[in-house]
Amino acid sequence: MLYLITSTVKINLVQQKIFTLNINKGAFEMEHEIEIKLNQLLLDNKMTYQELANKTGLSIRTISELVNNKIERIPKKAICKIAHALNIDDIREIIDFKIESR
């Protein structure tokens, strides 16, 4: 779903994972998808869901949903607990935008 707007930008959240910005100043359209990098972090740290659950206090289900991008809303506390457990200082190591221009 796209919104055409002449002087302002409107954000449309779709399933809390993808939003589309359409700026009607030329033919410019950009789609941002949120990427949760937890699967790669677990592999890099040779850690299982259970081990991360034990370190963070998060449920295995929550960790699984984050790894598989099945979670509708990403709790800030979960990101902070994961960052602490994996000694991460930059949130972009856990979550970031995938940017694709059309």
N, C-alpha and C positions, 0 to 999 in steps of 0.2 A: 504494500500500500504506500503510495507516495502523495505528498502534499505539494502543490505548486503555490509558491508564495513569491511576491515581488520584492518586498522590502525587508521582510523578517524571515527568520529560519524557524521552522517548527519541527520538533522531533517526534517521531512516531515510534513507540516501543512495541516490538512484536515479540511475544513470548519471552520477554526480558533478556533476550540474547542478541537480537539484531535490531538495529534501528537505521532508518534511512534519512538522510538529509538531501533535500532537493532545493537548490538555490536557483531561482529563475533569473539569472543574469548570465546569459550564454547557455550553452548546453553542458552544464557541469552537474554531475550527480555522483555522490560518494556514498558507499555503503560501509558501515562499520559493524564488525562482528566481534563480540567479546570472546577472547580465547583464554580458557583456564588451563594453565600449564602444569597442573598437579601431577598428571601421569608421568611426564618427563622428569619432574622433580623426584618422584618416588623411585623411578628407575635409576636416576643419577645417584641417589642416596642409598640404593639397595635396601629399600624399606617397603614393607607390606602395608596394606590398609590397616591391619590390626596394630602394627607397631606405631603408625601415625595416630591411630585412634587412642592408643595408650598414652602417647606423648601429649596429645592435645585435649583429650577429654571429649572429642567429637565422636559421634557414632560412626560405625563402619558404613552405615547407609548414607549418611551425609557425605563422607569422603568419597564413596562410590558415585554419588550423584554429581559431585564436583568434578571428579575425574572424567566422567562420561558426559558432562555438560547437560545433565538432566534436571538440574536445580533451577527453579524459577527465579528465586532471589538469592543473592550471595550475601550471607551475613558478614558484616564487618568483623565481628568477634571471631568468626571462623578463620577469616584471612589472617587476622592478628595472631591467633593461636598457631596456625600453620607456619607463619613467618618466624615466630619464636622457636617452634620445634625444629625448624630446618635452618636456623641461624641466617635468615634472609633479612636484609636491610632495605631492599628496594622492592616495592609492591609489584613492579612490572616483571619481576621474576616469577610471580605467581599468576598474575592476571594482566592482560593487555588487550589492545585493539588489534584485530587483523583488519587492515585497510585495503580495500579494493576499489579502484576508480573505474568508472565505466566510460 
